Amino acid sequence: MGYYAPSFGGLDRGWYFTTKDSRYSDERDRCLEWWNDECEAVVEEYLRRHGMFLSAFEQSIKSDICARLGDKFKFPGYFSYFIVSRVLANPNLAQLYRGDYENRAGQTIECSVCKTRQTYDDIHPSLMRRTKRVLPLCNKCWFWIAEFTPLESLTYVSEDFKERVRRLSSEQTCPICRRKFVWLSKDVRYTFEVPFLPGKHIEICPRCVQSAICGGPRTDDPENHLETFKSIADLLGVVPDKTGFVYDEAETLEVAIEVTRLMHQLPPFQSLAKRHGSWFGLLVASGVLPQGTRRTRYGVMVKARDGHDCLSLAEKTIDDLLFSHGIPHDKEPRYPGANYRADWKVAIGPTEVYIELFGLDGEPSYAKRKREKLAYAKKAGMTVVALERKDLADLKHAFQTKILVLFPEHRPQD
């Protein structure tokens, strides 16, 4: 028996609505005080749409009920028990639920990545909730793909990703501690002390990553800590990310190894930042940002390596990458014939390319200005490369895939 059987938790015996156990009865009875036909209709809609997978959508059902009734309500902690029990108590809905379960529960999936076979009944509810459909993936591969892919729009699994998952599932030897390890075990883990999977440098083991970010031997030497932190920033060539998952930003495995070893000498980044009042204070105290750097509504105003004024650390990162790759660029050029400015302008032969870093999409006035600029650029026939808010999570990757690809002569040789 998997996750979706009518007999899961003994619900088919009807105990949920008769039990006096306060773990269930108190919240259940409070919910029944306001539960009405509109709520029943929402549950039925989800049952007809998703069949046996009904319980995977308990959060969406809650949201739709609140929207339908125009108010917020307190739902039982075991709400999936509540809705399945309501369905099983209704003969027509129970027949629909049981029929779909009998027809599909035993169907099997062959994972397109690792070739493991798994039944529909064993698909984890958290995965079904995110995809809203069955994918040709086992729970393990499905879960890890979910870490890197918007599953709602996933139509196929690329060969590159399949190969990556295979590598993550194979035994390796860590170049730092020399232990053998496997990033992806056969068992799916749904919670992590370090919720992370490497995007690039999978050769370094989870234990060394964990130690670099959260633990490991520490020395109480504040001055040396600042020097070590500055060395990490210099090796990476960008301002480190405050979450601490910085080794994976390194250009090469050799740099990633050195960054990880240096991090083993430091307290967690957040602890360092606390000692200096803030993350911004740490960046200035360590010399990663020069003295005189100041905050603005856009972030931190700082000079790039080539002397350009940047209104945020994200701007500095892109400007420094343009500079380090030898790509000539103008800062804050005007749009031709309009009172707009881009963040940068570069030339690809005779074509002028305007680069925009849109990082404040949450502000209505900013979003309006963004739409106006892009509409004008399209009408004027301008070539614009837009870096979006989602790109802020990995600006080096965004730079490589959106900007550096335009300059083959500036790309590093393999």
C-alpha positions, 0 to 999 in steps of 0.5 A: 500500500502506497500513499493514496489507497482508500485504506491508507491510515485505515480511513476506509473504516470511517474512524476519522469522523467518529474518533474522540482522540483530541489529536483529531477530534478538536480541529475536525469539529471546529472545521465542521462548524463552518464546512458547507456545500461550497467546500464539498464542491471544491473537494469534488472538483479536485477529485474529478480532476486528479482522481486518486491523487486527491490528497496531494492537493490539500494545500490548493484545496485549502486556498480554493475554499478560502477564495470561494468563501471569501475568508480565512479559516483554520483547517485541521492539521490532518486535513488530507484525512479530513478530505479523503474521509469526506469523499469516502462517506459520499457513495458517489464520490467514494465510487469515483475515488476507489475506481480510479485507484483500482485502475491506476494504482498498480500502473508502473513508471520506468524512470527515464533517468535511472530506469528504476520502476515505480508504481503510481501509488508510490509517487510522493504527494509533494512531487505530484502537487508540484507537477499536477501530472505523472512524469516518467521519473522515479521519486529520487530523480523527480525530487532532484529535478524539482530542485533545478527545474520549474516542474509545472512547465517540464515537458521532457528531461534533457540528456544533459540532466540525465547524465548529471543525475547519473554522475550524482548517483555514482560513487566518487572520491572527494579531492579534499577529504579523500572519502568515497561518497555518493551525492544522491543516495537510493533513498529520497531525503526530503529535509536536509541540514544543508538543503543544497545540491551542487550545480557545477562542482559535484566532485566535492563531497557533502560532508566537506560542503557541510563543514565549510558552511556550518561546521568544522574547526574554527580559530578565534582570530578576527583579523585572519578571518577577514583576510581569509574571507577576502581571499575567497572573494579574490579567488571567486572574482565576485562578491561572495553570496552570504548564504555560504554556497560559494564554492560552486560559483568557482570557475574551475574545480581547483578554485572550488577546492581552494575556496572550500578549504579556506571556508573550513578555517572560518566561522559560518558567513552569517556569524562573521557578518553578525560580528561586523554588524551586517553582511555589508559591514563584513564586505567593507571590513574585509576589503571586498568592498572599498571604504566609502561604499554606501547603501542606496534604494537599489542595494549597495553603491560601489565602484567596479574594478574598472572604476564604473559606479554601480548601484548594487552588488549585482551591477558590480558583478556584471561590470566586473565580468565584462571587464575581466573578459575584456569586453569594452562596455559603456555604463548607463548609455542613453537609449537612442532618441529617448530619455531612458538609460540602459545599464551597459552598452556593448558592441558586437561588430556594427550592432549595439547591444544594450544590457539591462539588469532588472532586479526590482520587479516587485516594485510597481513603478519599477515594473511599469518603467521596465515595460515602457523601456522594453516596449520602446526598445522593441519599437525602435529596433534595439537589441536588448539583453535583459537580466531578470530578477531570477538571474540574481541567484546565479549572475555568473551563469546568467552572464555566461548564457546571455552575454558571453555567448554573444562574444565567442572570441572572449569565451575561455577555451576548453 
